[in-house]
Amino acid sequence: MKKLNSMNVAALACLVALVGCAAPVDQLAEKPYCHTDRGMHAFCTKEFAPSLKRDAESKQFASVPDALTVYVVRYWGDGHHPMEISFNGGAPMETVPNTMIRLRVNPGEHQFSFKVDGRSFDRKVSGAAGEVRLLGISGTDWPWGTSHAWSDDSEDQVKRKAIRSRLIKDKSLL
């Protein structure tokens, strides 16, 4: 019987590693989403995020005829901590950096809010049935302080950032 030399062992190890990487990703799985900063400091949502399939569908930014659709996009560089966003003073929805929330709501005027370091930031959004609105949250976290605000980016700029974000909440509040 032949002995395995080191080249054969290395080739076998690479083959096993590649087969493991080739396992398909479950596009329908719903699980918490974790944001990492350059591979460090994972910040995970407490609730399950929608599936990757629904994440991809949300990035088509399709409207629905009977609702106003609002995307709230939290930018990548706005800090490395969870943040809660509320809609019309309701229960807060948790976010982590580089994520987005999609809400289907009744047409009209609505208020979105978030708090950071004891400061509150509010933004009113209005729209008709069948319309889509996009809001961005920008900011930074430094050892000497933080800076957060609703972004003044155009909807096209927010949409570009949303495409690189992960959908973590998809709710209909009709």
Secondary structure as GFF3:
##gff-version 3
##sequence-region A 1 174
A	DSSP	alpha_helix	6	21	.	.	.	ID=ss1
A	DSSP	beta_strand	34	37	.	.	.	ID=ss2
A	DSSP	beta_strand	40	44	.	.	.	ID=ss3
A	DSSP	alpha_helix	52	58	.	.	.	ID=ss4
A	DSSP	beta_strand	68	74	.	.	.	ID=ss5
A	DSSP	beta_strand	83	87	.	.	.	ID=ss6
A	DSSP	beta_strand	93	95	.	.	.	ID=ss7
A	DSSP	beta_strand	99	105	.	.	.	ID=ss8
A	DSSP	beta_strand	108	116	.	.	.	ID=ss9
A	DSSP	beta_strand	119	127	.	.	.	ID=ss10
A	DSSP	beta_strand	132	142	.	.	.	ID=ss11
A	DSSP	beta_strand	145	150	.	.	.	ID=ss12
A	DSSP	alpha_helix	155	163	.	.	.	ID=ss13
A	DSSP	beta_strand	166	172	.	.	.	ID=ss14
###
